[in-house]
């Protein structure tokens, strides 16, 4: 998560959408007063000139005696802002003036492809061995990104970048933030969390052998499929619009 007061934008990061790469890129353009939350790839962020986590902890002056005691025992200061923070929580902490006045940015991805990405991520950690089992055991993961970065409602994002054409969408967005469009090309260099999913592991092929799992994704992710023109055998129907903006 990033809140840039200087450039007046909020970036909320859903899961399995290449959000870490975008966050690293955006953190390169943050100032000392901006909010930058920790990520697991801090060494990668440092190599690419990104700003380290800052202004994301609960201020000591606002902590109760009990909270200070717990912090001392755990030897860890509690977070105020954190990675994958949902929009409703961010809005409550930032306040209406900032929430309404800043450009709210996030990323969307074909739900079928996102499910496959999550599967290989968990498989690499030894947490699952079956795509269908993963989906039916924890179907809530298919819709969890709606809370992090909703496309509609009172907490909706203003701009949804598409994973399928992330560099182009980002290049269209960056000038609105006062950043050169050419900076989007850095995504190719950063490429956080690359190499986990086999290059030839297509969603269409994997779900073709798992029709029940495909039906589950289609049912639970109907809103995303319709809103962004996604389908199992295609990336996105809206190939011409560089950025999808709500409202």
MITIKOL-388382 format. One record per residue (C-alpha): chain; residue number from 1; x, y, z; residue in one letter. Coordinates in steps of 0.2 Angstrom, whole numbers, always signed. Layout:
BEGIN
(atom A, NUM, (X, Y, Z), A)
...
***
This chain:
BEGIN
(atom A, 1, (+0, +0, +0), X)
(atom A, 2, (+6, +18, -4), X)
(atom A, 3, (-2, +34, +0), X)
(atom A, 4, (+7, +49, -8), X)
(atom A, 5, (+2, +65, -1), X)
(atom A, 6, (+14, +75, -13), X)
(atom A, 7, (+6, +67, -28), X)
(atom A, 8, (-11, +64, -21), X)
(atom A, 9, (-14, +46, -25), X)
(atom A, 10, (-18, +30, -15), X)
(atom A, 11, (-12, +13, -21), X)
(atom A, 12, (-21, -2, -14), X)
(atom A, 13, (-13, -19, -18), X)
(atom A, 14, (-24, -35, -21), X)
(atom A, 15, (-16, -52, -21), X)
(atom A, 16, (-8, -61, -36), X)
(atom A, 17, (-10, -46, -48), X)
(atom A, 18, (+9, -41, -50), X)
(atom A, 19, (+5, -28, -37), X)
(atom A, 20, (+22, -29, -29), X)
(atom A, 21, (+31, -24, -45), X)
(atom A, 22, (+20, -9, -46), X)
(atom A, 23, (+22, -5, -28), X)
(atom A, 24, (+41, -5, -30), X)
(atom A, 25, (+40, +6, -45), X)
(atom A, 26, (+28, +19, -37), X)
(atom A, 27, (+39, +19, -21), X)
(atom A, 28, (+53, +26, -31), X)
(atom A, 29, (+43, +42, -33), X)
(atom A, 30, (+37, +44, -15), X)
(atom A, 31, (+43, +58, -3), X)
(atom A, 32, (+48, +57, +16), X)
(atom A, 33, (+30, +62, +21), X)
(atom A, 34, (+21, +48, +11), X)
(atom A, 35, (+15, +31, +18), X)
(atom A, 36, (+24, +16, +11), X)
(atom A, 37, (+20, -1, +19), X)
(atom A, 38, (+32, -16, +20), X)
(atom A, 39, (+33, -30, +7), X)
(atom A, 40, (+42, -47, +8), X)
(atom A, 41, (+54, -41, -7), X)
(atom A, 42, (+62, -26, +2), X)
(atom A, 43, (+80, -31, -5), X)
(atom A, 44, (+72, -30, -22), X)
(atom A, 45, (+64, -13, -19), X)
(atom A, 46, (+81, -7, -13), X)
(atom A, 47, (+90, -13, -28), X)
(atom A, 48, (+78, -3, -39), X)
(atom A, 49, (+79, +13, -29), X)
(atom A, 50, (+62, +12, -20), X)
(atom A, 51, (+58, +20, -4), X)
(atom A, 52, (+59, +9, +11), X)
(atom A, 53, (+43, +7, +23), X)
(atom A, 54, (+39, +23, +32), X)
(atom A, 55, (+25, +31, +41), X)
(atom A, 56, (+15, +15, +42), X)
(atom A, 57, (+17, +11, +61), X)
(atom A, 58, (+5, +16, +75), X)
(atom A, 59, (+12, +32, +83), X)
(atom A, 60, (+19, +28, +101), X)
(atom A, 61, (+10, +44, +107), X)
(atom A, 62, (-7, +36, +103), X)
(atom A, 63, (-4, +19, +111), X)
(atom A, 64, (-12, +14, +127), X)
(atom A, 65, (-1, +8, +142), X)
(atom A, 66, (-8, -10, +138), X)
(atom A, 67, (-3, -8, +120), X)
(atom A, 68, (+14, -2, +124), X)
(atom A, 69, (+17, -17, +136), X)
(atom A, 70, (+11, -29, +123), X)
(atom A, 71, (+23, -21, +110), X)
(atom A, 72, (+38, -23, +123), X)
(atom A, 73, (+34, -41, +125), X)
(atom A, 74, (+33, -45, +106), X)
(atom A, 75, (+47, -33, +102), X)
(atom A, 76, (+37, -27, +87), X)
(atom A, 77, (+28, -11, +85), X)
(atom A, 78, (+10, -13, +78), X)
(atom A, 79, (+6, -8, +60), X)
(atom A, 80, (-6, +6, +56), X)
(atom A, 81, (-6, +3, +38), X)
(atom A, 82, (-1, -14, +30), X)
(atom A, 83, (+1, -24, +14), X)
(atom A, 84, (-15, -29, +6), X)
(atom A, 85, (-25, -17, +17), X)
(atom A, 86, (-44, -17, +12), X)
(atom A, 87, (-51, -1, +5), X)
(atom A, 88, (-64, +1, +19), X)
(atom A, 89, (-50, +1, +32), X)
(atom A, 90, (-39, +12, +23), X)
(atom A, 91, (-53, +25, +21), X)
(atom A, 92, (-58, +24, +39), X)
(atom A, 93, (-39, +28, +44), X)
(atom A, 94, (-36, +41, +31), X)
(atom A, 95, (-52, +51, +33), X)
(atom A, 96, (-65, +57, +20), X)
(atom A, 97, (-55, +72, +14), X)
(atom A, 98, (-40, +62, +8), X)
(atom A, 99, (-50, +47, +2), X)
(atom A, 100, (-61, +58, -9), X)
(atom A, 101, (-47, +70, -14), X)
(atom A, 102, (-34, +57, -19), X)
(atom A, 103, (-34, +46, -35), X)
(atom A, 104, (-37, +28, -29), X)
(atom A, 105, (-28, +16, -40), X)
(atom A, 106, (-27, -3, -40), X)
(atom A, 107, (-26, -18, -52), X)
(atom A, 108, (-38, -31, -58), X)
(atom A, 109, (-34, -48, -66), X)
(atom A, 110, (-44, -62, -75), X)
(atom A, 111, (-51, -73, -61), X)
(atom A, 112, (-46, -89, -69), X)
(atom A, 113, (-28, -84, -72), X)
(atom A, 114, (-27, -77, -54), X)
(atom A, 115, (-33, -93, -47), X)
(atom A, 116, (-20, -102, -57), X)
(atom A, 117, (-7, -90, -51), X)
(atom A, 118, (-12, -93, -33), X)
(atom A, 119, (-12, -112, -35), X)
(atom A, 120, (+6, -112, -41), X)
(atom A, 121, (+11, -99, -27), X)
(atom A, 122, (+4, -111, -14), X)
(atom A, 123, (+11, -126, -22), X)
(atom A, 124, (+28, -119, -22), X)
(atom A, 125, (+26, -117, -3), X)
(atom A, 126, (+20, -135, -1), X)
(atom A, 127, (+3, -129, +4), X)
(atom A, 128, (-8, -137, -9), X)
(atom A, 129, (-6, -150, -23), X)
(atom A, 130, (-22, -148, -32), X)
(atom A, 131, (-30, -133, -41), X)
(atom A, 132, (-48, -140, -39), X)
(atom A, 133, (-46, -144, -21), X)
(atom A, 134, (-38, -127, -17), X)
(atom A, 135, (-53, -118, -25), X)
(atom A, 136, (-67, -128, -16), X)
(atom A, 137, (-58, -129, +1), X)
(atom A, 138, (-55, -110, +1), X)
(atom A, 139, (-67, -102, -12), X)
(atom A, 140, (-66, -85, -2), X)
(atom A, 141, (-50, -82, -10), X)
(atom A, 142, (-59, -79, -26), X)
(atom A, 143, (-68, -64, -20), X)
(atom A, 144, (-55, -57, -7), X)
(atom A, 145, (-48, -44, -18), X)
(atom A, 146, (-66, -36, -20), X)
(atom A, 147, (-63, -30, -2), X)
(atom A, 148, (-46, -24, -5), X)
(atom A, 149, (-50, -14, -20), X)
(atom A, 150, (-68, -14, -25), X)
(atom A, 151, (-73, -9, -42), X)
(atom A, 152, (-90, -1, -36), X)
(atom A, 153, (-98, +5, -21), X)
(atom A, 154, (-93, +19, -8), X)
(atom A, 155, (-75, +12, -7), X)
(atom A, 156, (-72, +10, -26), X)
(atom A, 157, (-56, +13, -34), X)
(atom A, 158, (-55, +27, -47), X)
(atom A, 159, (-43, +18, -59), X)
(atom A, 160, (-41, -1, -61), X)
(atom A, 161, (-25, -6, -70), X)
(atom A, 162, (-27, -23, -79), X)
(atom A, 163, (-14, -36, -76), X)
(atom A, 164, (-15, -42, -94), X)
(atom A, 165, (-9, -25, -101), X)
(atom A, 166, (-1, -18, -85), X)
(atom A, 167, (+13, -9, -93), X)
(atom A, 168, (+2, +0, -106), X)
(atom A, 169, (-11, +5, -93), X)
(atom A, 170, (+2, +11, -81), X)
(atom A, 171, (+10, +21, -94), X)
(atom A, 172, (-6, +30, -97), X)
(atom A, 173, (-9, +33, -78), X)
(atom A, 174, (+8, +39, -73), X)
(atom A, 175, (+7, +56, -81), X)
(atom A, 176, (-8, +59, -70), X)
(atom A, 177, (+3, +57, -55), X)
(atom A, 178, (+16, +68, -61), X)
(atom A, 179, (+28, +54, -66), X)
(atom A, 180, (+35, +51, -84), X)
(atom A, 181, (+25, +38, -94), X)
(atom A, 182, (+42, +30, -99), X)
(atom A, 183, (+44, +24, -81), X)
(atom A, 184, (+32, +10, -84), X)
(atom A, 185, (+45, +1, -93), X)
(atom A, 186, (+54, -3, -77), X)
(atom A, 187, (+41, -16, -73), X)
(atom A, 188, (+51, -28, -85), X)
(atom A, 189, (+66, -25, -74), X)
(atom A, 190, (+58, -27, -58), X)
(atom A, 191, (+46, -42, -61), X)
(atom A, 192, (+44, -47, -43), X)
(atom A, 193, (+39, -65, -39), X)
(atom A, 194, (+43, -71, -56), X)
(atom A, 195, (+48, -89, -60), X)
(atom A, 196, (+35, -98, -48), X)
(atom A, 197, (+22, -102, -62), X)
(atom A, 198, (+27, -113, -76), X)
(atom A, 199, (+27, -102, -92), X)
(atom A, 200, (+16, -115, -102), X)
(atom A, 201, (+3, -117, -87), X)
(atom A, 202, (-12, -109, -96), X)
(atom A, 203, (-28, -106, -86), X)
(atom A, 204, (-38, -113, -101), X)
(atom A, 205, (-29, -129, -102), X)
(atom A, 206, (-29, -132, -83), X)
(atom A, 207, (-48, -128, -81), X)
(atom A, 208, (-52, -138, -96), X)
(atom A, 209, (-48, -154, -86), X)
(atom A, 210, (-58, -147, -71), X)
(atom A, 211, (-75, -141, -77), X)
(atom A, 212, (-82, -140, -59), X)
(atom A, 213, (-68, -129, -54), X)
(atom A, 214, (-72, -118, -69), X)
(atom A, 215, (-90, -117, -65), X)
(atom A, 216, (-86, -111, -47), X)
(atom A, 217, (-75, -97, -53), X)
(atom A, 218, (-88, -92, -66), X)
(atom A, 219, (-101, -91, -52), X)
(atom A, 220, (-92, -82, -39), X)
(atom A, 221, (-82, -70, -50), X)
(atom A, 222, (-97, -66, -62), X)
(atom A, 223, (-95, -48, -58), X)
(atom A, 224, (-77, -47, -63), X)
(atom A, 225, (-80, -57, -78), X)
(atom A, 226, (-94, -46, -84), X)
(atom A, 227, (-86, -29, -79), X)
(atom A, 228, (-69, -32, -87), X)
(atom A, 229, (-74, -43, -101), X)
(atom A, 230, (-64, -58, -95), X)
(atom A, 231, (-67, -76, -100), X)
(atom A, 232, (-58, -92, -98), X)
(atom A, 233, (-51, -93, -115), X)
(atom A, 234, (-46, -74, -117), X)
(atom A, 235, (-38, -61, -107), X)
(atom A, 236, (-49, -46, -108), X)
(atom A, 237, (-62, -40, -121), X)
(atom A, 238, (-58, -22, -118), X)
(atom A, 239, (-41, -21, -126), X)
(atom A, 240, (-43, -3, -133), X)
(atom A, 241, (-47, +6, -117), X)
(atom A, 242, (-30, +10, -109), X)
(atom A, 243, (-37, +12, -91), X)
(atom A, 244, (-53, +7, -83), X)
(atom A, 245, (-60, +20, -72), X)
(atom A, 246, (-75, +18, -61), X)
(atom A, 247, (-88, +32, -59), X)
***
